[in-house]
Amino acid sequence: MVKMSHGLRAKTRKIMTKHPRERGLSPITKSLQNFEIGERASIVIDPSVHRGMPHRRFHGLTGVIVGMQGKAYFIEVRVGNSKKKVLVRREHLRKVKA
């Protein structure tokens, strides 16, 4: 029998694919956006950028930015009853309105 892969991108066929008209590289403005500490941001994985990609379980979650490490941001996200700190680059973040 064949053993299933247990890599970071396992079971992500739908999450990490773009729609046909959105294929290719993302706009440069996504990688140039800045966030302030204490600001809220959503984690939306951009499959065309592999660097700084969070684990798929954090896709779609919203949290508060608590710090920086190089070009990436630490985001505190609630997962169940616990809080987790996730290191994510700018390309995979979206600002939350309001």
C-alpha positions as CSV (number, residue, x, y, z in Angstrom):
1,M,0.0,0.0,0.0
2,V,1.0,3.6,-0.5
3,K,1.5,5.8,2.5
4,M,0.1,9.3,2.6
5,S,2.4,12.2,2.8
6,H,2.3,14.1,6.1
7,G,3.9,17.4,4.9
8,L,2.8,20.9,5.7
9,R,0.7,21.2,2.5
10,A,-1.0,17.8,2.9
11,K,-4.8,17.9,2.3
12,T,-4.7,21.4,0.9
13,R,-5.9,20.9,-2.7
14,K,-8.8,23.3,-2.4
15,I,-7.3,25.8,0.2
16,M,-4.1,26.4,-1.6
17,T,-5.3,26.8,-5.2
18,K,-6.3,30.1,-6.9
19,H,-9.3,30.6,-9.1
20,P,-8.4,30.6,-12.8
21,R,-8.6,34.3,-13.3
22,E,-6.5,35.0,-10.2
23,R,-3.6,32.8,-11.2
24,G,0.0,34.0,-11.2
25,L,1.9,36.3,-8.9
26,S,0.0,38.6,-6.5
27,P,0.1,42.4,-6.8
28,I,3.2,44.0,-5.3
29,T,1.1,46.1,-3.0
30,K,0.3,43.0,-0.9
31,S,4.0,42.6,0.0
32,L,4.4,46.3,0.7
33,Q,1.5,46.7,3.2
34,N,2.4,47.6,6.7
35,F,0.7,46.7,10.0
36,E,0.9,48.3,13.4
37,I,1.2,46.4,16.7
38,G,-2.2,46.0,18.2
39,E,-4.0,46.0,14.8
40,R,-6.3,43.2,13.7
41,A,-5.5,41.1,10.7
42,S,-6.9,38.1,8.9
43,I,-4.7,35.2,7.8
44,V,-5.5,34.4,4.2
45,I,-2.9,32.1,2.6
46,D,-1.6,33.2,-0.8
47,P,-0.5,30.0,-2.5
48,S,1.8,31.8,-5.0
49,V,4.1,32.9,-2.2
50,H,5.7,30.0,-0.4
51,R,7.8,32.0,2.0
52,G,6.3,32.8,5.4
53,M,3.3,30.7,4.8
54,P,1.5,29.6,8.0
55,H,0.1,26.1,8.5
56,R,-3.3,25.5,6.8
57,R,-5.2,25.2,10.2
58,F,-4.7,29.0,10.6
59,H,-6.2,29.9,7.2
60,G,-9.2,32.2,7.6
61,L,-8.6,33.1,11.2
62,T,-8.4,36.6,12.6
63,G,-6.0,37.8,15.3
64,V,-4.1,40.7,16.8
65,I,-0.5,41.6,15.7
66,V,1.7,41.4,18.7
67,G,5.2,41.8,17.3
68,M,7.7,41.5,14.4
69,Q,10.5,39.2,13.4
70,G,12.4,40.3,10.4
71,K,9.8,40.9,7.6
72,A,7.2,38.7,9.3
73,Y,4.6,39.5,12.0
74,F,3.6,37.6,15.1
75,I,-0.2,37.2,15.3
76,E,-2.0,36.0,18.4
77,V,-4.9,33.8,17.2
78,R,-7.6,32.0,19.3
79,V,-7.7,28.3,18.5
80,G,-10.4,26.7,20.6
81,N,-9.8,27.8,24.2
82,S,-6.1,28.6,23.8
83,K,-4.2,31.5,22.1
84,K,-1.4,30.7,19.7
85,K,1.3,33.0,18.3
86,V,1.7,32.5,14.5
87,L,4.6,33.9,12.5
88,V,3.3,35.1,9.1
89,R,4.6,37.2,6.3
90,R,2.7,40.2,4.9
91,E,1.6,38.5,1.7
92,H,-0.6,36.2,3.8
93,L,-2.3,38.9,5.8
94,R,-5.3,41.2,5.2
95,K,-6.3,44.2,7.2
96,V,-9.6,43.9,9.0
97,K,-12.0,46.8,8.5
98,A,-13.6,48.5,11.5
